[in-house]
Amino acid sequence: MGFRFRKSIKLGGGLKLNLSKSGVGASWGIPGFRVTKKANGGTRTTVSLPGTGISYVKEKGKKKK
C-alpha cells in the first residue's frame, strides 16, 4: 500500500486548485457538473445527480500508467 497526497484549495466561483505529488491541477463546476484539468495534462468531465451517488465520468487526454 502506498501513501497519497492531495490538497484542494477553494478559490471561489466554483474554482478549485488541486495539489498532489504528481503536480497541480484545477477544476471548475457547479453541483451536478464539473470539469477538471489534471496534473498530467488530461481532462475529466463529471456529470452527476447530486445526493444520489450516481455519476458519469468521461476522461480525455493523458491517462495515468
C-alpha positions in Angstrom: 0.0 0.0 0.0 1.3 3.4 -0.9 0.8 6.9 0.5 -1.1 9.5 -1.4 -1.1 13.3 -1.0 -3.8 15.7 -2.3 -4.8 19.1 -1.1 -7.7 21.1 -2.6 -7.9 24.9 -2.2 -11.2 26.6 -3.0 -10.7 29.8 -4.8 -14.4 30.8 -5.1 -16.8 30.8 -8.0 -16.7 27.0 -8.2 -13.0 27.0 -8.9 -10.6 24.7 -7.0 -6.8 24.3 -7.2 -5.7 20.7 -6.6 -2.2 20.0 -5.4 -0.7 16.5 -5.4 2.6 14.8 -5.6 2.1 14.5 -9.4 1.6 18.2 -9.8 -1.0 20.9 -9.9 -4.5 20.6 -11.4 -7.6 22.7 -11.4 -11.3 22.1 -11.5 -14.4 24.2 -12.1 -18.0 23.4 -11.7 -21.4 23.6 -10.2 -23.4 20.9 -8.3 -24.0 18.2 -10.9 -21.3 19.2 -13.4 -17.5 19.6 -13.0 -14.6 19.9 -15.4 -11.1 19.0 -14.2 -7.7 19.7 -15.8 -5.5 17.1 -14.3 -1.8 17.5 -13.3 -0.7 15.1 -16.1 -2.5 17.2 -18.8 -5.6 15.2 -19.2 -9.2 16.4 -18.8 -12.0 14.8 -16.8 -15.7 15.8 -17.1 -18.1 14.6 -14.4 -21.9 14.8 -14.6 -23.8 13.6 -11.5 -27.2 13.6 -9.8 -26.4 15.4 -6.5 -27.4 13.5 -3.4 -27.8 10.1 -5.2 -24.2 8.9 -5.7 -24.9 8.4 -9.4 -22.4 10.0 -11.8 -20.9 9.7 -15.3 -17.2 10.4 -15.9 -15.5 10.9 -19.2 -11.7 11.3 -19.5 -9.8 12.7 -22.4 -6.1 13.1 -22.9 -3.3 11.5 -20.9 -4.0 8.7 -18.6 -2.1 7.5 -15.6 0.1 4.5 -16.3 
